Amino acid sequence: MPVPDVDRYRPEDRRAVDALYRRVFGHDAAEASRLRWEWQYRRNPNNPGGEPEIWVAREGPAIVGQYATMPVRLYVKGREVMGSWGMDVMVAPERQRRGLGEVLFRTWDRNVGASLGLGLSDASYRLFRKLRWPDVGPVPCLVKPLTRRAFRHPRLPVAINRIISALTWPIVLFLARMRPLGAEVRMMQRFDDSFTALWERLAPRFDLAVGRDAAYLNWKFVGAPHVRYLIAALIRDGQTAGYAVYRHLHEPRGRVTLLVDFLVDPDDHDGFLTLLRWVDREARQEDSDKIRAFAMHAGFRRLMRRSGYFQVKSTMEFVVKVNGTNVPPEFYEHTDTWHVTLGDSDQDR
Ligand SMILES: CC(C)(COP(=O)(O)OP(=O)(O)OC[C@H]1O[C@@H](n2cnc3c(N)ncnc32)[C@H](O)[C@@H]1OP(=O)(O)O)[C@@H](O)C(=O)NCCC(=O)NCCS
């Protein structure tokens, strides 16, 4: 069998890639991806040369695999490297388990300053591990219950769920009590240049984080075609001091507010608690049963626990390999000051 060539995606590949996507991931996922595609791959402000960062495996005229990625400016111990999130990776079903996935992973990795993966399928997680990508996940998940329904469990009988609700009611009342806001919070439609300045000020505070300048934030959280986000800015003495991005949704088990992304100085405890209280109020107004967030940074998690969040089991696996700057092996063991959220990669979709 001929060895497939792996090279960059060209506009005329689109139909063949769409067809392969449908075969590997199914019709619904393919439809959802089609709706996001232009935004996700073409409009990313960090695309090198303005082109989508996608590799395809060709066998003659046929396309038998792809690795589609999301380039980001990654900050690693104060240095900027061009990283990219690996996301839509696939190999034609009849070609799987013959080494083609490995060729795609390695081609991507050779071409980027850091290769990152978040929320992986079982197959790709195993392949990352087989190829010895540093495994630093999962990114912790935190939940704050707001109503008794937050404790419902789908596999338990109704009567038991009622007893759990009754027993947990005092806890819910205690956690959900209103607290005053410590600074001004303002809803916004877009991120202005003051957020780029905020990011530049805060970047050195994180050992690893995706760059959150205004161009990235507007693309990611204002321009996304598949979901609508709410954005709250923290203002102190007339200056931008932080933000929270969130949305409300219905899940089979109840209403949830997702705290998708946020940024504030990790030492600005009042600032972060104020943003959390703002999201509490918004969630309560929408009648949400709980708030869910993902956060890697230990300082942020500590404040979230103080604010009534519980850490629960997370399935958001995280792997990262830094190539563009020298990091010692221990770098991957100390992740307490890394800032990674649900807003990273294409996890919220
Ligand atoms: C993930 C994927 C791209 C890997 O491509 P591939 O050509 O099969 O990968 P390779 O042959 O280079 O590597 C095989 C290794 O990948 C992992 N792997 C691949 N498919 C797997 C599966 N179905 N179950 C468990 N592990 C799997 C294993 O580590 C395997 O090693 P092994 O064969 O020694 O056990 C391919 O399996 C695929 O398209 N899967 C479906 C789509 C998908 O899950 N995409 C990831 C989205 S995050």
PDBQT file of the ligand as one rigid body, heavy atoms in Angstrom, charges set to zero:
ROOT
HETATM    1  C1  LIG A 401      -7.166   9.075  16.717  1.00  0.00    +0.000 C 
HETATM    2  C2  LIG A 401      -6.793   8.634  15.300  1.00  0.00    +0.000 C 
HETATM    3  C3  LIG A 401      -6.653   9.875  14.420  1.00  0.00    +0.000 C 
HETATM    4  C4  LIG A 401      -5.489   7.862  15.346  1.00  0.00    +0.000 C 
HETATM    5  O1  LIG A 401      -5.105   7.488  14.043  1.00  0.00    +0.000 OA
HETATM    6  P1  LIG A 401      -4.448   6.065  13.709  1.00  0.00    +0.000 P 
HETATM    7  O2  LIG A 401      -3.953   6.158  12.310  1.00  0.00    +0.000 OA
HETATM    8  O3  LIG A 401      -5.383   5.012  14.041  1.00  0.00    +0.000 OA
HETATM    9  O4  LIG A 401      -3.230   6.067  14.738  1.00  0.00    +0.000 OA
HETATM   10  P2  LIG A 401      -1.870   5.220  14.689  1.00  0.00    +0.000 P 
HETATM   11  O5  LIG A 401      -2.070   3.978  13.877  1.00  0.00    +0.000 OA
HETATM   12  O6  LIG A 401      -0.761   6.100  14.288  1.00  0.00    +0.000 OA
HETATM   13  O7  LIG A 401      -1.651   4.910  16.225  1.00  0.00    +0.000 OA
HETATM   14  C5  LIG A 401      -2.380   3.908  16.815  1.00  0.00    +0.000 C 
HETATM   15  C6  LIG A 401      -2.428   4.203  18.297  1.00  0.00    +0.000 C 
HETATM   16  O8  LIG A 401      -3.439   5.183  18.558  1.00  0.00    +0.000 OA
HETATM   17  C7  LIG A 401      -4.235   4.760  19.679  1.00  0.00    +0.000 C 
HETATM   18  N1  LIG A 401      -5.535   4.356  19.141  1.00  0.00    +0.000 N 
HETATM   19  C8  LIG A 401      -5.969   4.544  17.865  1.00  0.00    +0.000 A 
HETATM   20  N2  LIG A 401      -7.233   4.100  17.735  1.00  0.00    +0.000 NA
HETATM   21  C9  LIG A 401      -7.601   3.620  18.923  1.00  0.00    +0.000 A 
HETATM   22  C10 LIG A 401      -8.789   3.018  19.415  1.00  0.00    +0.000 A 
HETATM   23  N3  LIG A 401      -9.852   2.824  18.639  1.00  0.00    +0.000 N 
HETATM   24  N4  LIG A 401      -8.826   2.640  20.699  1.00  0.00    +0.000 NA
HETATM   25  C11 LIG A 401      -7.773   2.827  21.494  1.00  0.00    +0.000 A 
HETATM   26  N5  LIG A 401      -6.609   3.368  21.086  1.00  0.00    +0.000 NA
HETATM   27  C12 LIG A 401      -6.530   3.773  19.812  1.00  0.00    +0.000 A 
HETATM   28  C13 LIG A 401      -3.495   3.600  20.282  1.00  0.00    +0.000 C 
HETATM   29  O9  LIG A 401      -2.519   4.118  21.138  1.00  0.00    +0.000 OA
HETATM   30  C14 LIG A 401      -2.826   3.000  19.068  1.00  0.00    +0.000 C 
HETATM   31  O10 LIG A 401      -1.691   2.258  19.379  1.00  0.00    +0.000 OA
HETATM   32  P3  LIG A 401      -1.761   0.661  19.278  1.00  0.00    +0.000 P 
HETATM   33  O11 LIG A 401      -2.326   0.369  17.914  1.00  0.00    +0.000 OA
HETATM   34  O12 LIG A 401      -0.347   0.262  19.478  1.00  0.00    +0.000 OA
HETATM   35  O13 LIG A 401      -2.683   0.264  20.378  1.00  0.00    +0.000 OA
HETATM   36  C15 LIG A 401      -7.875   7.700  14.708  1.00  0.00    +0.000 C 
HETATM   37  O14 LIG A 401      -8.034   6.610  15.582  1.00  0.00    +0.000 OA
HETATM   38  C16 LIG A 401      -9.238   8.317  14.503  1.00  0.00    +0.000 C 
HETATM   39  O15 LIG A 401      -9.504   8.928  13.471  1.00  0.00    +0.000 OA
HETATM   40  N6  LIG A 401     -10.137   8.124  15.466  1.00  0.00    +0.000 N 
HETATM   41  C17 LIG A 401     -11.497   8.596  15.393  1.00  0.00    +0.000 C 
HETATM   42  C18 LIG A 401     -11.592  10.089  15.523  1.00  0.00    +0.000 C 
HETATM   43  C19 LIG A 401     -11.077  10.609  16.839  1.00  0.00    +0.000 C 
HETATM   44  O16 LIG A 401     -11.282  10.049  17.897  1.00  0.00    +0.000 OA
HETATM   45  N7  LIG A 401     -10.400  11.773  16.789  1.00  0.00    +0.000 N 
HETATM   46  C20 LIG A 401      -9.850  12.415  17.938  1.00  0.00    +0.000 C 
HETATM   47  C21 LIG A 401     -10.685  13.588  18.326  1.00  0.00    +0.000 C 
HETATM   48  S1  LIG A 401      -9.996  14.347  19.788  1.00  0.00    +0.000 SA
ENDROOT
TORSDOF 0
